[in-house]
Amino acid sequence: MSYLTGNTGPVDYEALQRIRDIFREYEPLVTQSDIGDRLDPQVELNITVGDGFGECPRGRFDIVWTERDCYNFHYTESDGIDFRFDRHPDPHAPEKHFHEPPDANTRVPSCIEVEPADIVTLAVLKCWRTALNQDDPTLVNTRSNPPDVVVLPEPWLSCQRWRCTVTSLGRLGGESPKSLAAYTSPTDGTVRPTHIRGWACGDVSRHRC
């Protein structure tokens, strides 16, 4: 169910596919992912994760992304935990806002400032994981501009075609830390995530595009 209001545009099906792929790759607790029919005007992505807060054995993300880059990332559990990261016009809240747990009724400014679908997805995962690891849903919206994006200065880059952004994901599910580079096309704004292997702070010249 979409909670988007205002002039948000049609659903971006390709963005939902990218979001699904990022969840599958970066979150080991994902047990199921489903996208509705492309022709459904209310199509959404549903992600099930095999752990929850407290004694709850699972949770679910219901996700909508539109061609105007409006979105819902709605998390819910069977025991009543409910919260949501939103971006859409709302006369009673900032465009980017967060519906607080436990019932998602209260709107506050969102800690997520980034805007590309790929990076917003990583930010939502970072926020959710931070809270899940502490078993405290009140921590979901407490990070500072997740997912800790660093835009590398131009002299460091070894490729002239793309602007590189490195996102440090930290530890997801006890796995080794991962880094992701989002290459943003200077012509059409396309974001293309890819890994940088062997990356270390201050040393990106070894990676070539």
SVG drawing of the C-alpha trace seen along z (x, -y; Angstrom):
<svg xmlns="http://www.w3.org/2000/svg" viewBox="-3 -23 50 40">
<polyline fill="none" stroke="black" stroke-width="0.4" points="0.0,0.0 1.5,-3.4 1.2,-6.3 2.4,-8.8 0.3,-12.0 0.6,-15.0 1.9,-15.1 4.4,-12.2 4.3,-10.8 3.9,-7.2 5.8,-4.3 9.4,-3.8 9.5,-0.1 13.2,0.0 14.1,-1.8 12.2,0.8 14.2,3.5 17.5,1.8 16.3,1.4 15.4,5.1 18.9,6.0 20.6,3.8 18.6,5.4 19.5,8.9 23.2,8.1 23.8,6.1 21.4,7.5 21.9,11.2 18.6,11.3 16.5,10.9 14.5,14.1 12.0,13.0 11.6,10.2 8.6,9.6 7.6,6.9 4.0,6.7 3.0,6.5 4.6,3.7 1.2,2.7 -0.3,2.2 -0.4,-1.6 0.0,-0.9 2.9,1.6 5.3,1.9 8.3,3.9 7.9,6.2 11.0,7.3 10.9,9.9 13.8,10.1 14.3,13.0 14.7,11.0 12.9,8.3 12.9,6.2 12.4,8.0 11.0,11.5 9.6,10.9 11.0,13.4 10.7,11.3 9.9,7.9 8.8,6.5 9.7,3.5 7.0,2.3 8.6,-0.1 7.3,-2.5 9.6,-4.7 8.2,-7.1 9.6,-8.8 9.6,-12.1 11.9,-10.5 9.2,-10.4 9.3,-7.3 8.0,-5.2 10.2,-2.8 7.6,-1.3 8.8,1.2 6.3,3.2 6.2,6.2 3.4,8.5 3.8,7.3 3.0,3.8 6.3,2.0 5.7,-0.3 7.8,-3.2 8.4,-4.8 10.9,-6.9 9.0,-9.1 9.7,-11.7 6.7,-13.4 4.8,-16.7 3.1,-16.9 1.5,-20.1 2.2,-19.0 5.8,-17.9 9.1,-18.5 9.2,-16.7 11.7,-14.2 10.2,-13.0 10.1,-10.0 7.1,-8.4 8.3,-7.4 7.8,-4.0 5.9,-2.3 2.9,-3.2 4.2,-5.6 1.7,-8.3 4.2,-11.0 6.0,-12.9 9.5,-14.3 12.3,-15.4 14.2,-12.5 17.8,-11.9 18.2,-10.8 19.4,-13.7 20.7,-11.8 18.4,-11.5 19.4,-8.8 17.4,-5.6 20.4,-3.4 21.9,-5.5 18.6,-6.1 18.2,-2.3 21.7,-1.9 20.8,-4.7 17.5,-3.0 19.4,0.3 22.1,-1.5 19.4,-3.1 17.5,0.1 20.6,2.2 21.8,-0.4 18.5,-0.1 18.2,3.7 21.7,4.3 20.8,2.4 17.3,3.9 15.9,0.4 13.5,-0.9 13.7,-4.4 17.3,-4.6 16.2,-4.2 16.2,-8.0 19.1,-9.0 22.0,-8.8 23.6,-11.8 23.0,-11.9 23.4,-8.1 24.9,-6.1 28.1,-8.1 28.8,-9.2 32.1,-10.8 32.4,-12.6 36.0,-12.2 37.9,-15.3 38.5,-15.4 42.3,-15.1 41.9,-11.7 39.9,-10.3 41.5,-8.0 38.5,-8.3 37.3,-11.4 33.9,-10.1 32.3,-9.6 32.1,-11.4 32.9,-8.8 31.0,-8.6 32.2,-6.0 29.7,-4.8 30.9,-2.9 28.3,-0.4 30.0,0.8 29.1,4.3 25.9,5.8 24.8,9.0 28.3,9.6 29.9,9.7 33.1,7.8 32.7,4.1 31.8,3.3 32.3,0.3 30.3,-0.8 31.1,-3.4 28.2,-5.1 29.3,-6.5 27.1,-9.4 27.0,-10.3 27.7,-14.0 25.4,-14.0 22.2,-12.2 22.6,-11.8 22.5,-8.0 23.8,-6.3 25.7,-3.0 26.7,-1.2 29.9,0.9 32.4,2.3 35.8,0.8 38.0,3.7 41.1,2.9 40.0,-0.6 41.5,-2.4 40.9,-6.0 43.0,-8.4 44.0,-5.8 41.7,-5.4 44.2,-5.8 44.6,-2.0 41.0,-1.7 40.4,-2.4 36.9,-2.7"/>
</svg>
